[in-house]
Amino acid sequence: MGRANDEAAAALEEYADLFALTGGDAFRVRSYQKAAKAIAGFPDDLRQTDVRKIPGVGEAIAKKVEEFLARGSFRQLDDLRGRVPEGVRRLTRIPTLGPKKALFLFQELGIDSPVALAEAIRAGRLSGLKGFGARTEENLLKGIEQMEQSGRRVHLGVAMDLAERVIASLPADKIAYAGSLRRMRETIGDIDILAVGPVELMEIFVGQPYVAEVIARGERKTSVRTDRGMQVDLRVVPAESWGAALVYFTGSKEHNVRIREMAVKKGWKLSEYGLFDGDDRVIAAQSEEDIYHALGMAWVPPALREDGGEVRAALRDELPRLIELGDIKGDLHTHTDLTDGIASLEDMVAAAARRGYSYYAVTDHAPDLAMQRMTLEKALEQRGQLADLQAKYPDMRLLHGTELNIAPDGAVDWPGDVLRGFDVCVASVHSHFTQSRDEMTRRFIAACENPDVHIIGHPTTRKIGKRPPVDADWDAVFRAAGRTGTIMEIDSYPDRADLPSDLVRLARHHGVKFSIDSDSHAIPHLAHQRFGVGIAQRAWLTTDDVVNTWPLDRLLAFLRRS
């Protein structure tokens, strides 16, 4: 998928936001949001496509997109940008604050930034205003704090996209990303790229179209700010020190301190240039494996390098064989254009087959998510279509599933006799995110205790930088899931990354099994599975922990039992 798609989609989304802020018609706002989604998820490059062929893109939107592709903006977007102050637009990025309230706060109280809003709440200026009770104020302050914390950090998908773009643009002999990106952290601050290559590499790097500003430039290290606002550090390292540099710049700091201490105890020195003995002779430097083996330990996968017991395990040769992307045999949470996906059932199934899956579940939304206009009749019709499609894909078992909504009391959309007709039932929280800890805990436990619920989807409901996680007693929830055999999802969609790795480790402690799912709403999303696998690796998971690495018969037996 070309970057033109992402940029055009972002421009339409911004236009939809600004249009809503200025009191625009809600139906038109939704049509722009849908078109943005369709363009972002369209598998081919926008510049080589007739935009009008993309579902949801009518003539008016197509003209705006064409103008955007020609000059990087369109007239109506420029106009709205001029009418809405940047600070008010920043207000709308606060979780739980919608465009109407943001504009109201600006017009009535002159509040024009998240900082000004926090000050107004603390000074009591919002008390008595309709729609701004004590609970709302508390949630707004939490949202502002979360925004400040996420600050310059982006989710893994944004960072990976940029890192791969940088790597593809540089003619290096050897090149790789390091740092927290290589460790598959769920959010990333700066990107570290290591390269072995000619001296001209730095010149080529600073001349790339993604470079907006050169922060610092040298022969060995150059730092730039990109057009997305992220900092990228390129380090050119000697070929003979490649392994040592990779260990050093991958981190984490805590892991590196631990292995440096081991070197010091042997009278050695470990740096970004290599592992040296007391007389400064090189013991190992060229490969990571050589360095770890020289220290008497197994090579540690980057995702584990967080000083969480991995050094001790590596010294005893007790590291697990971590799950890898190639172990994933299917996807148990995906959507089509029957609800809020943008690709047809046929196209999604064909794309899954191209990935070589043994099985694939379609789990469109159930009726309680009213905006998706789902009915049992539509679900049964889809089941029939899936049965017809099965003949075309003898090597991939098609599973008919549903994504249910967990109501505030823990109930789900359909009764048991309907649910038992589905091969797989994912149940997720899609509303009432601000319930109290006790209410939310009871809600999840009720869903786990429902014998027809197989998987709890994106359990914390968070959206990185947009919506905080719900508050629940996760120990109690995971105890219930372990007892009932309810699978916890690792939603691979990078802005969700949910469950996060710390909670995956906690759930595993309670004997919970996991499914790593893409939650795809478009064909390119199927590739997000690598991010979910990264989360699983950080949590020390093996194939035994993850049900969609299992052969079909073992998976189906587990689903029927749970």
Steps between C-alpha positions, in 0.01 A plus 500: 500500500646834394556790737272710278211291637588577862552871437179545301307306767652718776398815310139376462489406870627845594237656274228286662617612848509869404165471321346350816660773712337771291154345536504301174229246419566172688413285196766676288753472782441124505530473122844669511610275787387191306680615185818564703480147641444352153796689351735408788403134467509486118770247400626683187685833474260793465713665232450199269125471566178663391394627844132469404532119496566493876182421698355807673684752279248709304567778252532784756750307713689375192560860386638593843731196494623584150576856606679365810714267285588791271600757765492342847173663613156602370317832505227407752759360744707821476185703566405303815858503628480879488171508695585262788791590732766228533449494879131411459598220265740373766212504748311247287791254535433475873334162564127544587478862372295525180510782241177668620622532858843621383347777291259590783793535746685723253202722420365530856818500710779572251666165578736442209735218608514187720718693750240779522226240553689332787550841663129586458390170658736547797380859546135380506403698187307204355287430806132555430543470122253255346672175400811564713433323832770392747540157332542663156759743637694213659497306169614810308795553736596133460474538122722812499758321715495201265547729199801665664653162586455361148647832377756422234465122529323325215361150469702218350323512162598864432859443613544177303361658183749787529798277589434274201469804275839630621665159457360461146637843403866442596754302293677341798700175506320409822215687669254437785284681752600471866371654826152456639366431150711185472383402850142546368398745773137603452589869472817651357675832566790527252615258231858364498636372169840328477683463169822379348567689179687764305579848635243652260222330700449806725473729197240271342311479832461876554385542139202266534148642446387384847759726671346825626793623712860394569554514877868395510738370238826312523699222333382234742160628616239722338166590660204632302139591566270347241186631334303301760673683786705200615873508562711242315865442597718333235826353627765368262698226676810298401410163340717314751303655791151432360392250769631712788331813365173310458512376862592844631242704307216247533506528879322513730736700721420267792577188295829652379605592854439139603718348224770768539526404869557140392783610270659710777496200738708310244743793474363588156341808347183515288428805282329587173826397325532150647579276794868545596729321745724675756765567235247659262497199267169432326319193635181550297346785299367395161178325603265523797512122543880510536476758779232318699677164457834649611323614819387140555135551413248431226414779251211702645217593258468883485139499629620349830781749569326689781681361807199286582687179582627436147872519593467238772297275267758543219786404736313181591398436137135518613365762258172389341464448124298814446205508263587637153286646222539179297327306781168682448261262323195724481319817605200488735379865492437675166231718339344551157289771338189335647577713808790746532763334280567639153571180303251234392481153652646350180795741496584452870488119467719510186755721680506261799559206262797686349651511849494119505264470797353162606187671632342844495209644698271780389361675811282792397331704773183383671180714513554685830759719326202677345694717256603185307134407428567128542217245525485126551359469148811672356729279711330182377519621141875555549528147643351366177744704289789368709383141445493564122849656512640202694500286183747746340747466791541131583824564695360774727210438736262798506350568842186704547532720805361814658636786709251545781460806720542457873218710650553695826359204696717243316225366272561451125286561190348164413361213712691173537309306234602763239860522624546123481449525123825700468842331485663774706357779718721798587349730766627857545424817692396778257324745733467621863880521530491704822324245723655464846770239558256266678230533233750445217651197676154344548419577137804308370454209742136462387618482137767241592238291679274498195560150353440627145773769513834365375723810485503838676597750225737796556442472879625840626322681208784756490594694187854630533501880521120515470329298771635376834454136608194411707549445872456138612646260756693305239615236748134416569408508129788273400426260787147468361631453143744232616220320686252516209748439215417841347768615255644852536573682177820675402351745250782567253356825368795724593297786647334246731785255586253347742566308725833675559793275588500565877137384524571203271764385749255543786229306315742220414582472871129411549513228233323703231537415128519773233405566140706746295254665261522776242152651559526579128260751346688497167735269309828676601404459868551122476876572508469657847544154653876563529427769760289261708777241478741766633275555804483123556879471480543778755274296730709180450219312320555171318274326249340307786361829635349623172198311365529622140840335463330164562381259231130537413381189687673606825361854466142385434513252789611783732228738375230239557634426848537859618 
